[in-house]
Amino acid sequence: MKFCFALDLKNDEKLIEEYDRYHQNVWPEIIDSILVSGIKELEIYRVSNRLFMIMQTDEDFSFDKKYALDNANLKVQEWEELMWKYQQALPVAKPGEKWILMHKIFDLHKKN
């Protein structure tokens, strides 16, 4: 399964550079938590202060399971709190919502 998400960073060049550096050396516990949850591939792209994340999972992946695992992992909580220093919710986000699931509107290989 493939999921795509969007999120903004605070529009501050110094903070954006720091955020990029953190993602060049993601903590090993975070990598482990991603893999344990059933995520097989995860990429984050950035243009200016807008982030786009592509996540490919196994067929057993569930957001509920990922949420429960993350809430039980103190290192993930520490990482998320640290990352929130750099991130800001999209204008359409609900209170407390960070990454917003995007909806696919076009597929080159899928006929209408």
C-alpha positions as CSV (number, residue, x, y, z in Angstrom):
1,M,0.0,0.0,0.0
2,K,1.2,3.5,-0.7
3,F,0.3,6.6,1.3
4,C,1.3,10.3,0.6
5,F,1.3,13.0,3.2
6,A,2.0,16.8,3.4
7,L,3.2,19.0,6.2
8,D,4.8,22.5,6.4
9,L,7.9,23.6,8.2
10,K,8.1,26.9,9.9
11,N,9.3,29.4,7.3
12,D,12.7,30.0,8.8
13,E,15.8,29.1,6.8
14,K,17.9,28.3,9.8
15,L,15.2,26.0,11.2
16,I,14.7,24.3,7.8
17,E,18.5,23.7,7.6
18,E,18.4,22.1,11.0
19,Y,15.4,19.9,10.1
20,D,17.2,18.7,7.0
21,R,20.3,17.9,9.1
22,Y,18.3,15.8,11.5
23,H,16.9,13.8,8.6
24,Q,20.4,13.1,7.3
25,N,21.0,11.3,10.6
26,V,17.7,9.9,11.9
27,W,18.0,8.2,15.2
28,P,18.2,4.4,14.9
29,E,15.3,4.0,17.3
30,I,13.1,5.9,14.9
31,I,14.2,3.8,11.9
32,D,13.4,0.7,13.9
33,S,10.0,2.0,14.9
34,I,9.2,2.7,11.3
35,L,10.2,-0.8,10.1
36,V,8.4,-2.6,13.0
37,S,5.1,-0.9,12.2
38,G,5.1,-2.4,8.7
39,I,6.4,0.5,6.7
40,K,8.7,-0.8,4.0
41,E,9.8,2.4,2.3
42,L,9.5,6.0,3.4
43,E,10.8,9.1,1.6
44,I,10.4,12.8,2.5
45,Y,10.8,15.5,-0.1
46,R,10.9,19.3,0.5
47,V,10.3,22.4,-1.6
48,S,10.8,25.6,0.3
49,N,9.0,24.9,3.6
50,R,6.5,22.3,2.3
51,L,7.1,18.6,3.0
52,F,5.8,15.7,1.0
53,M,6.1,12.1,2.4
54,I,5.7,8.9,0.5
55,M,5.2,5.8,2.6
56,Q,4.9,2.2,1.3
57,T,3.7,-0.4,3.7
58,D,3.1,-4.2,3.9
59,E,-0.5,-5.4,3.6
60,D,-0.9,-5.8,7.3
61,F,-0.1,-2.1,8.1
62,S,-2.7,-0.1,10.0
63,F,-2.6,3.5,11.2
64,D,-4.1,2.4,14.5
65,K,-1.3,-0.1,15.1
66,K,1.3,2.6,14.2
67,Y,-0.3,5.1,16.5
68,A,-0.3,2.6,19.4
69,L,3.3,1.6,18.8
70,D,4.4,5.3,18.6
71,N,2.5,6.2,21.8
72,A,4.3,3.3,23.7
73,N,7.7,4.3,22.5
74,L,9.4,7.1,24.5
75,K,12.1,7.7,21.9
76,V,9.5,8.2,19.2
77,Q,7.7,10.7,21.5
78,E,11.0,12.5,22.1
79,W,11.7,12.7,18.3
80,E,8.1,13.9,17.6
81,E,8.4,16.6,20.2
82,L,11.8,17.7,18.8
83,M,10.5,17.8,15.2
84,W,7.5,19.9,16.2
85,K,10.0,22.7,16.9
86,Y,10.5,22.9,13.1
87,Q,7.0,21.8,11.8
88,Q,3.7,23.7,11.5
89,A,0.4,22.3,10.6
90,L,-1.1,22.9,7.2
91,P,-3.9,25.5,7.3
92,V,-6.5,22.7,6.7
93,A,-5.2,20.6,9.7
94,K,-7.5,19.7,12.6
95,P,-6.2,20.5,16.1
96,G,-3.3,18.3,16.9
97,E,-3.0,17.0,13.4
98,K,0.5,17.0,11.8
99,W,1.0,15.1,8.6
100,I,-2.1,15.2,6.4
101,L,-3.0,12.2,4.2
102,M,-3.2,13.3,0.6
103,H,-5.6,11.9,-2.0
104,K,-4.4,10.7,-5.3
105,I,-6.1,12.5,-8.1
106,F,-4.1,11.2,-11.1
107,D,-2.4,8.0,-12.1
108,L,-0.6,7.8,-15.5
109,H,-1.2,4.0,-15.8
110,K,-4.8,3.9,-14.6
111,K,-7.5,4.4,-17.1
112,N,-10.6,6.4,-16.1
